[in-house]
């Protein structure tokens, strides 16, 4: 019976803590609802020319008429950076460096389709109340020459409410004018233009080779459900242990004798006996299991949610789900009692019936054969 607490409850507590920690660490890969197609794990960096054409054709075939924003990256290993004075980009952002693209990408980043676009103006996208008139573009004249040049470009500020989308947007023309060659690194469908359904995502994923491109639709943090099968098995095992002690031919015979000695041996009394037995035994097990299982889960929670990354993320407080634990402790005995009464009602219980028959007078049970025999004619 201790399985009721030592099984589901520790795994439940660990799952709650793991979910809270993972939610705090979660970093979105785009605006909520956006479709982002980027290069696969094999080819790091931007798409090749052939792959970019293949991926764009697949997206256009699956989503005909939907505008596609294009995030570009420098192909060669030249150094390029955009720096704005008094602007600090937070670490928890989608794009750590500057973003290079066209007007569709700018309006996707700001979340406003009316954002003005000028191919010679840099846009500082931030949620801070700063004023920026110019941005320094730091670049190299040749990939074999580490001498860096600086060019000042006119800049404006676009205010946003989502700090994850803060970045510095640089129009593609400004970067190409510096001598850089650009290739697409991401193809994006703005959720303000079209919301991609799970069916469209699956069809697009089937069209594209996983080695070439990865398809992602930003739907926020999704809690893991891998612990549910283990908790369900432990829950069913606890329930089965509670019911198994009151079933079987030998158990029915013992209970029938008890009922014979205790009262009139009615079917209702027999069902109440079976329900009380299952519920009480389950209650004892769940209470003892909770007393042992909850501290075990709390002790295992901290080391199992410890991260081994280079920069350990901040730990978040874990809230113990006391209402849910109380519901399990109180609900499992009630369920066991209900099932015990149901199974007692459906079983024939021949031993119980025979025990009840032995309580009747002999001339009604057939034990006195002389009284039942017909007189001879």
C-alpha positions in Angstrom: 0.0 0.0 0.0 2.9 2.3 0.4 3.1 2.3 -3.4 0.3 5.0 -3.4 2.7 7.5 -1.9 6.2 6.2 -2.7 5.3 5.9 -6.4 3.2 8.9 -7.8 4.0 11.6 -5.2 7.8 11.8 -5.5 7.6 11.7 -9.3 4.9 14.3 -9.1 6.9 16.7 -6.9 10.0 16.3 -9.1 7.9 16.9 -12.3 6.5 20.1 -10.8 9.9 21.4 -9.8 11.4 20.4 -13.2 8.6 22.2 -15.0 9.1 25.3 -12.9 12.8 25.4 -13.6 12.5 24.6 -17.3 9.8 27.3 -17.7 12.2 29.9 -16.1 15.0 28.8 -18.4 12.9 28.7 -21.5 14.0 31.1 -24.3 11.6 31.6 -27.2 12.9 31.3 -30.7 10.6 33.9 -32.2 7.5 35.9 -31.7 4.5 33.8 -30.3 2.9 32.0 -33.2 5.6 32.6 -35.7 7.0 30.0 -38.2 10.8 29.9 -38.3 12.7 27.8 -40.7 16.4 27.7 -40.2 19.3 25.6 -41.4 19.5 22.0 -40.1 22.0 20.7 -37.5 24.4 19.4 -40.1 24.9 22.7 -41.9 25.6 25.4 -39.3 25.2 29.0 -40.4 23.2 30.4 -43.3 21.6 28.3 -46.1 23.5 27.6 -49.2 22.1 29.2 -52.4 20.5 25.9 -53.5 19.1 25.0 -50.1 17.7 28.5 -49.7 15.8 28.2 -53.0 14.5 24.7 -52.0 13.3 25.8 -48.6 11.6 28.9 -49.9 9.9 27.0 -52.7 8.6 24.5 -50.1 7.2 27.2 -47.8 5.6 29.0 -50.7 4.0 25.7 -52.0 2.6 24.9 -48.5 1.6 28.5 -47.7 0.7 30.1 -51.1 0.4 33.8 -51.0 1.8 34.2 -47.5 4.6 36.8 -47.2 7.9 35.4 -46.1 10.4 37.5 -44.1 14.1 36.7 -44.6 16.8 37.0 -42.0 20.2 37.2 -43.6 23.7 36.5 -42.4 27.2 37.3 -43.6 28.5 34.3 -45.7 32.2 34.9 -45.3 34.1 35.0 -42.0 34.4 38.7 -42.0 33.8 40.5 -38.8 30.6 42.7 -38.7 29.0 44.3 -35.7 26.4 47.1 -35.0 26.9 49.1 -31.9 24.6 51.7 -30.4 25.6 54.0 -27.6 23.6 53.7 -24.3 21.8 50.6 -25.6 22.3 47.4 -23.7 20.7 44.3 -25.3 19.7 41.8 -22.6 21.0 38.2 -22.7 17.6 36.6 -22.8 16.8 37.6 -26.4 16.1 35.7 -29.6 18.9 37.4 -31.6 22.1 38.1 -29.7 23.8 40.0 -32.5 22.3 42.5 -35.0 19.7 41.3 -37.4 20.1 41.9 -41.2 17.0 41.8 -43.5 14.3 43.7 -45.3 11.1 45.5 -44.4 9.2 42.3 -43.7 11.7 41.2 -41.1 11.7 44.7 -39.5 7.9 44.6 -39.1 8.1 41.0 -37.8 10.6 42.1 -35.1 8.5 45.1 -34.0 5.2 43.3 -34.2 3.8 46.4 -36.0 3.0 46.2 -39.7 3.0 50.1 -39.9 6.7 50.4 -38.8 8.4 52.7 -41.4 11.3 51.2 -43.3 14.2 53.0 -44.9 17.0 51.0 -46.5 19.6 53.5 -45.3 18.4 53.7 -41.7 19.3 51.3 -38.8 16.5 50.6 -36.3 17.2 50.0 -32.6 14.4 47.8 -31.3 14.2 48.1 -27.6 11.8 48.3 -24.7 14.0 50.9 -22.9 13.3 54.6 -22.9 16.5 55.6 -24.8 17.1 58.0 -27.7 19.5 56.9 -30.5 20.4 59.0 -33.5 23.3 57.0 -34.9 24.7 53.5 -34.9 28.3 52.5 -35.5 28.9 49.7 -38.0 32.2 48.0 -37.3 33.4 45.9 -40.3 36.5 44.5 -42.1 37.6 45.5 -45.6 39.1 42.1 -46.3 38.6 38.7 -44.5 42.4 38.3 -44.5 43.0 41.7 -42.9 42.0 42.1 -39.3 42.0 45.9 -39.5 38.5 47.1 -38.6 36.7 50.1 -39.9 33.8 52.0 -38.4 31.0 53.7 -40.3 28.3 55.7 -38.7 24.7 55.1 -39.9 21.6 57.0 -39.2 19.3 55.3 -36.7 15.9 55.5 -35.1 14.3 53.7 -32.2 11.3 51.4 -32.3 9.6 50.7 -29.0 8.4 47.1 -28.3 6.9 45.5 -25.2 8.5 42.0 -25.6 12.1 42.2 -24.2 13.0 38.9 -26.0 12.8 40.6 -29.4 15.2 43.5 -28.6 17.9 43.8 -31.2 19.5 46.2 -33.7 18.1 45.9 -37.2 20.4 46.7 -40.1 18.9 46.9 -43.6 20.5 44.4 -46.1 21.5 47.2 -48.5 23.8 48.9 -45.9 25.7 45.6 -45.3 26.0 44.8 -49.0 27.3 48.3 -49.6 30.2 47.5 -47.2 31.3 44.6 -49.5 29.6 41.7 -47.7 27.9 38.8 -49.3 24.6 37.8 -47.6 22.7 34.5 -47.6 19.4 33.7 -45.9 19.7 32.1 -42.4 16.0 32.0 -41.5 12.7 32.2 -43.3 10.0 33.5 -41.1 6.2 33.8 -41.4 4.9 36.6 -39.3 2.0 35.6 -37.1 0.4 39.0 -37.7 0.1 37.9 -41.4 -0.7 34.2 -41.0 -1.0 31.8 -38.1 0.5 28.4 -39.0 -1.6 25.5 -37.9 0.0 22.2 -36.5 -1.2 20.5 -39.7 0.6 23.0 -41.9 3.7 22.7 -39.8 3.7 18.9 -40.1 3.2 19.0 -43.9 6.0 21.5 -44.3 8.2 19.4 -42.1 7.5 16.3 -44.2 8.5 18.3 -47.3 11.9 19.4 -46.0 14.9 17.2 -45.3 15.9 17.4 -41.6 19.5 17.7 -42.6 18.8 20.8 -44.6 16.2 22.7 -42.5 14.4 22.7 -39.2 10.8 23.8 -38.9 9.8 25.5 -35.7 6.5 27.2 -34.7 6.9 29.2 -31.5 4.1 28.2 -29.1 5.7 29.0 -25.9 6.9 26.7 -23.2 5.5 23.1 -23.4 5.7 21.2 -20.2 7.1 17.6 -20.4 4.6 14.8 -19.9 7.1 12.0 -19.7 6.5 11.4 -16.0 2.8 10.7 -16.5 3.1 7.0 -17.6 5.2 6.2 -14.5 2.8 8.0 -12.2 -0.1 6.3 -13.8 1.5 2.8 -13.4 2.3 3.5 -9.8 -1.3 4.8 -9.2 -2.8 1.7 -10.7 -0.4 -0.5 -8.8 -1.5 1.1 -5.5 -5.1 0.8 -6.4 -4.6 -2.9 -7.4 -2.9 -3.6 -4.1 -5.8 -2.1 -2.2 -8.3 -4.2 -4.0 -6.4 -7.4 -4.3 -6.4 -8.0 -0.5 -10.2 -8.3 -0.6 -10.8 -10.6 -3.5 -10.4 -14.2 -4.4 -12.2 -17.4 -3.4 -10.4 -17.7 -0.1 -11.0 -14.1 0.8 -14.7 -14.3 -0.1 -15.0 -17.4 2.1 -13.4 -15.7 5.1 -15.5 -12.6 4.6 -18.6 -14.7 4.4 -17.9 -16.4 7.7 -17.2 -13.0 9.3 -20.5 -11.7 8.0 -22.3 -14.8 9.3 -21.0 -14.2 12.7 -21.4 -10.4 12.7 -25.0 -10.0 11.4 -27.7 -11.2 9.2 -25.4 -11.7 6.2 -27.3 -9.5 3.8 -25.9 -8.5 0.4 -25.8 -4.8 1.3 -23.8 -5.5 4.5 -21.4 -7.6 2.4 -20.9 -4.7 0.0 -20.4 -2.2 2.8 -17.8 -4.6 4.3 -15.9 -4.9 1.1 -16.0 -1.2 0.4 -14.9 -0.3 3.9 -12.1 -2.8 3.8 -10.7 -1.5 0.5 -11.1 2.2 1.5 -9.6 1.8 4.9 -6.6 -0.2 3.7 -6.0 2.3 0.9 -6.3 5.3 3.3 -3.6 3.8 5.6 -1.3 3.2 2.7 -1.7 6.6 1.1 -1.2 8.4 4.4 1.9 6.5 5.2 3.1 6.7 1.6 2.6 10.5 1.6 4.5 10.8 4.8 7.4 9.0 3.3 7.0 10.1 -0.4 6.7 13.8 0.0 10.0 14.2 1.9 11.7 11.9 -0.6 10.5 14.0 -3.5 11.7 17.2 -1.9 15.1 15.7 -1.2 15.5 14.5 -4.8 14.1 17.7 -6.3 17.1 20.0 -5.9 19.8 17.7 -7.3 17.6 16.5 -10.2 17.0 20.0 -11.3 20.6 21.1 -11.1 22.0 22.3 -14.4 25.6 21.6 -15.5 25.8 24.4 -18.1 28.7 26.9 -18.3 26.5 29.6 -16.8 24.2 28.1 -14.3 20.7 29.6 -14.5 19.1 31.2 -11.5 17.1 28.7 -9.4 13.4 29.3 -9.0 11.3 28.6 -5.9 9.5 25.3 -6.0 5.9 25.3 -4.8 4.7 22.1 -3.2 1.3 21.2 -4.7 -0.4 20.5 -1.3 -3.9 20.7 -2.7 -3.1 18.1 -5.3 -1.4 15.9 -2.7 -4.4 16.2 -0.4 -6.7 15.2 -3.3 -4.7 12.1 -4.0 -4.6 11.1 -0.3 -8.4 11.6 0.0 -9.5 10.6 -3.4 -7.6 7.3 -3.8 -9.3 5.6 -0.8 -12.7 6.8 -2.0 -12.0 5.3 -5.4 -10.9 2.1 -3.9 -14.0 1.9 -1.7 -16.3 2.5 -4.7 -14.5 -0.1 -6.8 -14.6 -2.6 -3.9 -18.4 -2.1 -3.6 -18.8 -2.4 -7.3 -16.8 -5.6 -7.6 -18.6 -7.1 -4.6 -22.0 -6.3 -6.3 -21.0 -8.0 -9.6 -19.3 -11.1 -8.3 -21.5 -14.1 -7.5 -19.7 -14.9 -4.2 -20.8 -18.6 -4.0 -19.0 -19.1 -0.7 -20.9 -16.1 0.8 -24.2 -17.4 -0.5 -23.5 -20.9 0.9 -22.6 -19.3 4.2 -25.9 -17.4 4.2 -27.8 -20.5 3.4 -26.3 -22.3 6.4 -27.9 -19.6 8.6 -31.5 -20.7 7.4 -33.5 -23.4 9.1 -32.8 -26.9 8.0 -36.2 -27.6 6.5 -35.7 -24.5 4.1 -32.2 -25.4 3.0 -32.8 -29.0 2.0 -30.5 -30.4 4.7 -33.6 -32.2 6.2 -34.4 -34.4 3.3 -37.2 -36.1 5.0 -39.2 -32.8 5.3 -38.7 -32.1 1.6 -39.6 -35.6 0.3 -43.1 -36.0 -1.1 -45.4 -38.5 0.7 -45.9 -41.8 -1.1 -49.2 -42.2 -2.9 
